[in-house]
Amino acid sequence: MKTYFQRIVDNVKCWIVDPLKIRSDLNHINSSTAKFQGDLYHHTRRLEELIKAFTNMDEKLEQQMFLEQVNRALHYSVPDMFWVKDLNGKYIKANDAIRKKLLFCEDPIGRDDRSLAKDIVDRVGANNHTFGSICGNSDLEVLRQETAMKFNEDGIVNGSYMMLQVHKNVVRDAKGNVIAVVGVGRDITYEVNLLNKGLALTKCEEARSIFKEIIEHYRFSDRS
């Protein structure tokens, strides 16, 4: 049985803190704090990466939506014909204007001008559709020179005369290799017809003037 003095010593020991234990506890706290700071830094970086990823995703979505709007405008709203062909002359893209005004085909993708023209010729006859015989040649010329070029392409389209003013250029990939031909065609048939009528009227006026001079000349000769 402990004496009164021993009990007092035991109580005093409970009040005295061991320095080694304090140091151990501090080391543990410092280690835990360092781990917490490391985890916090890691999670902060991860959060920043996620925010950046979501921001880039939003930018990509906005860019994609913008490109889709441009694509819809080119496909449905632009009255000019717009198309892209691969190196073999097969359509990769064709807007609504060229499908309805020239190709008369809902889905020309993967086909070339000759096969599409053959379908029209089989339907309306060779004399009623001659357009397209020179289109492939102009594609080859653009591919040969690898530069933007302008052509006037005309012929009978589904029974009616048509003239197109066509601008073509090559399409390159990221490495600079030519991978396709892009074209834009504007129907200038109406303008050409007006010009021809104007030239015809001019020639009629010139002929009328010459004829009038001849008549006046012979009238003067008869009087003499």
Secondary structure, 3 states (H helix, E strand, C coil): CCCHHHHHHHHHHHHCCCHHHHHHHHHHHHHHHHHHHHHHHHHHHHHHHHHHHHHHHHHHHHHHHHHHHHHHHHHHHCCCEEEEEECCCCEEEECHHHHHHHHCCCCCCCCCHHHHHHHHHHHHCHHHCCCCCCHHHHHHHHHHHCCCEEEEEEEEECCEEEEEEEEEEEEECCCCCEEEEEEEEEECHHHHHHHHHHHHHHHHHHHHHHHHHHHHHHHHHHHC
